[in-house]
Amino acid sequence: MNILLHQFEFSHFNDKARWALNFKNVEHERRSYLPGPHMPAIKKLAGSSQTPVLQIGDEIVAGSAGIIDRLETAYPDPALYPADPELRAEALELQAEFDKHVGPATRTVLFNELVNEGSYLCAMFARKASRPRQILYRATFPLARGLIAKGNGTTDPENVQRCTALVDSTLDSVYQRVANTGYMVGDCFSVADLTAAALLAPLANPQHPDMARPQPVPESVAKLLANYQNHPTIAWVGEMYERHRS
Ligand SMILES: N[C@@H](CCC(=O)N[C@@H](CS)C(=O)NCC(=O)O)C(=O)O
């Protein structure tokens, strides 16, 4: 069966899907799209323009949670869902909460700086594109900048403030949650840890080839990341990547 992940480079929701595929040793290919120009192709494929989208033969599965659920059914071992029904429900609830609120908030906080760093932003997402596509992407960025800012919630300063506060409180609550066992739910790695670590990863810069940022990082972004660097949850994110992200 041919399995193809339609993805953006780096993107944290996409890394949820990549992580699940790698964790379960699922052989697959990846097709990277440039944010913006991706729209017609992904819409045609999945009905909405959001990535990630997993194609399994003719079957289309859209969204990171749906992809993980599909993989859990097809490849139950190693499991990402806790065996205990109560813990499983808790892990899935945490995933839903992070997908709905924390993932978008992390993105807003980071994009609030990235939209002012066109060359860096384009280099991140187009790193695997051909040279002519990279040049074209960078050249058209000023036209797309407004849409990118709006799409990532950075045009409304109050929203940026709300997202910053949510990220801060999430970092504290994750730290409290993992204090006993090192994991979000129960005492082993689950979809809850994968989700929390992947969706906070843009603030942690884990050293995995799929997520390690191009260097050097612009000063404005480095300054933002420095605010988070010493939070113990950021160290926990790095640890989850090191221990469980193959
Ligand atoms: N809830 C979705 C969120 C996916 C999402 O926000 N994807 C972003 C990239 S991080 C995207 O594709 N944005 C472009 C668009 O919506 O057209 C999931 O879990 O997969």
The ligand as an SDF file (V2000), in Angstrom:
LIG
                    3D

 20 19  0  0  0  0  0  0  0  0999 V2000
   -6.3640   20.7870   13.3860 N   0  0  0  0  0  0  0  0  0  0  0  0
   -5.5230   20.6460   12.2330 C   0  0  0  0  0  0  0  0  0  0  0  0
   -4.7120   21.9200   12.0850 C   0  0  0  0  0  0  0  0  0  0  0  0
   -3.7960   21.8850   10.8830 C   0  0  0  0  0  0  0  0  0  0  0  0
   -3.1970   23.2260   10.5610 C   0  0  0  0  0  0  0  0  0  0  0  0
   -3.4320   24.2370   11.2490 O   0  0  0  0  0  0  0  0  0  0  0  0
   -2.3830   23.2380    9.4970 N   0  0  0  0  0  0  0  0  0  0  0  0
   -1.7290   24.4500    9.0410 C   0  0  0  0  0  0  0  0  0  0  0  0
   -0.2280   24.2600    9.0720 C   0  0  0  0  0  0  0  0  0  0  0  0
    0.3640   24.1720   10.7310 S   0  0  0  0  0  0  0  0  0  0  0  0
   -2.1040   24.6910    7.5680 C   0  0  0  0  0  0  0  0  0  0  0  0
   -2.1130   23.7780    6.7790 O   0  0  0  0  0  0  0  0  0  0  0  0
   -2.3670   25.9560    7.2340 N   0  0  0  0  0  0  0  0  0  0  0  0
   -2.6300   26.3550    5.8620 C   0  0  0  0  0  0  0  0  0  0  0  0
   -4.0890   26.4110    5.5340 C   0  0  0  0  0  0  0  0  0  0  0  0
   -4.9540   26.2620    6.4360 O   0  0  0  0  0  0  0  0  0  0  0  0
   -4.3840   26.6130    4.3460 O   0  0  0  0  0  0  0  0  0  0  0  0
   -4.6340   19.3990   12.4200 C   0  0  0  0  0  0  0  0  0  0  0  0
   -4.5580   18.9140   13.5530 O   0  0  0  0  0  0  0  0  0  0  0  0
   -4.0650   18.8760   11.4450 O   0  0  0  0  0  0  0  0  0  0  0  0
  1  2  1  0
  2  3  1  0
  2 18  1  0
  3  4  1  0
  4  5  1  0
  5  6  2  0
  5  7  1  0
  7  8  1  0
  8  9  1  0
  8 11  1  0
  9 10  1  0
 11 12  2  0
 11 13  1  0
 13 14  1  0
 14 15  1  0
 15 16  2  0
 15 17  1  0
 18 19  2  0
 18 20  1  0
M  END
$$$$
